[in-house]
Amino acid sequence: MWRYREAIPIFEDKNIISFDEGFTPLIPVSFGAKTVWIKQDHLFPTGSYKDRGASVLVSKIRELGIPSVVEDSSGNAGCAIAAYCAGARIQCRIFVPQDTSAGKLAQIQFYGARLNKIPGSREDTAWAALRAAEKDYYASHSWNPFFFQGTKTFAFEVCEQLGWKAPDSLIVPVGNGTLLLGAFIGFQELFNAGIVSQIPKIIGVQAAFCAPLYKAFKENLEEIPKIDKKDTVAEGIAIAEPIRGKQILEAVKKTEGALIIVDDLEIKKSLRHLCEKGFYIEPTSAATTAGLNKYLETSKPDEIIVSVFTGHGLKTTEKMLKILHEGSKKTQV
């Protein structure tokens, strides 16, 4: 990832915290009769694309000489911040919802971070972290702009791997929008530098049980509406109140993109399909591919489409086993 050093706002190289992350494979994967380029960001050191943002953000925190931080997360961002803080010898407290996957909780704690499990909603967890941030630096993957300076490298890598060209369309999951907005920033920078001739159409995928951005987009609302959030297997994008909601909608509209919703049955079906191809991804990643399947129904035959596996299945073993058990019960019936 740090091959794009000149585009990343860290002043001195000595402050960079890196595990040689990035430049994940971009491979062709067939979806029915169509082939899509899939970026395998589930292969990062901590098992998700969030390492992009964590590497840059924690490097900046080290550069600023900050000794301790707090962060809130549904799991993957907490794992990433905890890992890079461990590498930087920075004290770290991670706030998570009480029902976060056990595998992610273990990972966070093994990195040496202090874990705070918060009862209630994902938003309750965010407010608890905000209160803690009155005393410690807030290493937020949603609020902190340096995190997006890491996730923008997704666009740089895709462009380089396609022969310094931008795809026609990009399909990504969206909860707080850290990948969607990062990719938008990255492609904008490439376009403004004259490296690519277009910014891809951005398609965001949300879970039907928690889709405030989809509702705002579909109804052309100026504000992100309050929704009746329900539990979904795609915990990584189950964000009822995305703080950068307006920015996300603006990015989608500027690129003439769209938002798609998928229900839990579609997510589980896509999860099984991809795993049977040899890709062990977590359910949130399968939400993206379920949305991709819907998008392909109306895509152009010659359209160059890029999507992504955002998180590894090993991070959500309990949930994967539950889905596997559901499938075996149906087979028996």
N, C-alpha and C positions, 0 to 999 in steps of 0.2 A: 504493500500500500504506500509505503514511504518513497517509492520510485517517483511520486509526484510531489516531492519535497518542496519545490518552489511554489506550489499552490496551497501549501498548508501553513497557517499562521503561527508557527513556533519560531522564535527568534534564534535560539541557539541549539545546535544538534545535541549537545550534552544533556538537554532536558527531555529528549525523546524517550518515551517508554513504549517499546515495541517487542512483540513476540514473533516478528517476521510474518505478521498477518497480512492477508490480502492476496490479490491476483488469483482468486479462486477460479476453478475451471468454468468455462462457458461452453456447454455441450448441447448438441441437438437431441431433443427428445420428441418422440412421436406421440401425438394425441389424436387417435383415429387416423384420418388420412392426411393430417397436417403435421408439420414439424415446427417446433418452437425452440428457441435458444434459451436454455435454463442456466442461470448463474447459481453455482453451488455454494452459497454463503453459509450453509449449515456446517461446512467443513472448517470454520474458523476455530482458533484455539479454545474458546469457551463454548463452542457449539452453536453460535448464532452470529448474524451480521452485526450485532451491536458492538462487536469488538472494533469495528471501524471508528465509531464515535468515541468509544472509551479510550482508545489509544491517543487520539488527538486531545480530548478533554483532559485526561489525566496528565498528559505531557504539559499542557498549559498550566494546570494546577501546580505541578512540580516547578515549572518556570516561575510562577508567582510566589513560591515558597510557602504554600498553604499546607499546614500539618495534618488537618483532619477534614473530612467531608461527610455529607449525608446524601442519600439518594433514595427515591421510591421507585418501585418496579413491580410488574406482575411476574418477574422472574429473570428473563434473559438479560435485560439491561443491568439488573442488580448483580448478576454473575459477572458480567463484563467489567463493570466499574470496580467490583471487589477484586477481580484478578489483576487489573492494571494498577490499582492502588497497592496491592501486595507487591507488585514489581517495583513500585516507586517508594515503598516503605511509608505510605501515607495511611493514617488511621481512617477507618471507613465504617459508617453505620448504614445498613440497608433496611428500608421499611418495605414490607410486602403484605399483601392481603393474606389473611389467615388460611385461606384455602389454596394457596400457591402449591404447585407440584412439589412433592417431597424431594425429588431428584435435584431440583433447582435450589431448594433450601439447603440441602447437604453441600452442594457445590459452593454456594455463597459462604457458608461457615468454614469449609475447608480452606478457603482462601484467607481466612483469618478475620473476616469482617464480623461486626456485631450485627445480629439479626433482630429486627423488631417486627413481630407478627401483629398486624392490626385487624381487629374484628370489623365486620361491615363491608362496605363496597370498596372498589378500587379508588374511588374519589376520597373516601375516608383515609385511605393510606396516603394519598397525595397531601391531604391537609395536615396529617401528622408529621410528614416530612417537612412541610413548609414551616411548621412551628419550630421544629428542630433546627431549621436553616436560619433562625434568628440568631443562633450562636455559632453554627458551623457553616462552611461554604457549601452551597447547594450544587452538587455535581449531577444535575438533572439532565436526563436524556431528552426531555421535552422542552424545558425552559432554556437550557444553556446553549447559546449559539455555537460554541466550540464543538459540541457533539455533532452538529450538522456539517461542520467543516471536515469531519471524518467520514460521515455517510455519503458525502458528495463524491467520494472516490469510487463509489459503485459505478457512477456514470463514466468516470475516466476509464475504468477497467473495461467496461462493456464496449466503449468506443474503440479502445486500442485493440481489443480482441476481435472486433469486427472489421479490422483493417482501417482504423481511424474514420469510421462512419457511425452515424447514429441509427438505431433501429427506427422503424415506422411507429411502433407501439411498444409501450412498457406496461406490464401488468404486475402490480405489487399489492401486498396487504396494507391496510391502513387502519390504525387505531389512533395513536398520537401523531402519526405521520412522519416519524423520524427517517424512514427510508424514502418515502414518496417525496418529501420536501428536500432531502439531501440529494436525491437523484435530479430533481428539478433544478436545484442550485448548480449542480455539477454540469448538467447539459447546457444551462444558460451560460456558464463560464466558457465552455467549449465553443458554443455558438458565437459569443461575443469576441472570442479570440480568433474566429475564422477557421477553426479546426473542423467543425461540422457545419453542414448547410441547413440543418433542421433540428428542432427540438422534438423528440418523439411525443406522440399522443400518450398521455398518462391515464391509465385505468386503475382506479383504486378498488380493492375488494374488501367488503365488510361482512361480518356475520349477521345473519338476519335478526338474531336475538339482541343485537347491540349495534344499531346502524344509524346513529344520529347524522352522520355526514351524508349517507345515502338519502335520508329523508329530506335534508336541507337542499341537496342537489336536485332531487326529483321534483320538489315543490317550489324550487327557485326562491328559497328563503334567504334573507339577509343575515339572520342569526341562527346559530346551531340550536335546534329545538331540544327541549327536555323529552326524554324517552322513558318508556317502561322497560328497563333493562332486565333481561333474563339470563340465566346461566347458559354458556355455550362451551363446546369443546375447544374452541379457538380462543383460549384465555388471553393470548398475547395481543389480540386486537379488541378485547372487550372493554373499550373505553367509552363511557357514556357522555363524558364532557371533555372532549379534546381541546386543550388550551390553545392550539394553533389551528382550530377548525376553519376560521376564515381564510387563513393562508393556504390551507390544503385545498379548499374549494377554488380559490383563486388560481392555484397552480393547475388544477384539473381543467378549469374553464379556459385558461390561457393557451393550453395545449390542445384544446378541442377534444378533451378526453371525456371520461364518464366515471360513474361509480356503480358497482355491481354488488348485489347481495347474494349470499348463499346460505342455505339452512344447514343444520347439523347433519342431516341425512346425506346431503350432497357432499359435505366435508368428509364424512366417514367413508363414503364410496370412493372419493378421489384419493383419500389416504391409502385405502387398501390397494387401489389400482397402481399407485406410484410405488408402494412398498413391494408389490409383486413384480415390478420392473427392476427392483434392486436398490431403490432409494429409500433409506430409512429416515423419514422426516417427521416432525412433530405435527399435531393436528392444525396448528395455526398456519403452517406451510401448506397444508392440504386445502385450507380455505382459499388460498391464492390459486392453486391449480383447479379447484372447483369453479372459481370465477373465470379462470382462463378457458375452461371448457365451454362456459356460456358465451364468452366473447368470440370464440372460434366459430360459433354458429353463424355469425354475420360478418366475419373478417374477409378481407380480400384474398384471393388465391396466392398472389405474389407478395403479400405483406410480410415484412421482416418483424417478427415479434420476439421480444425478450421478456422472460419472467424470472422468478427466483425461488429457491428453497431457502427460507430464512432461518430455520432452526432444526436441530438434530432430534430425531426420535428418542434417543437415549436420555434426553432431558426430562421426558414425561412418561417414564416406564409404567407407572400405575394407570395412567389414563390410556396408554396403548394396550395394556392388558385387558382393561375393561372393554374397550372397543373390540378387541379380539374375541373376548368371551361372548359379546353380543352377536358377533358374526357366527360363532360356532353354534349358538343356540338356534339361530335362524336356519342354519344348515340341517340341524337335527330335526326341526319341525318339518 
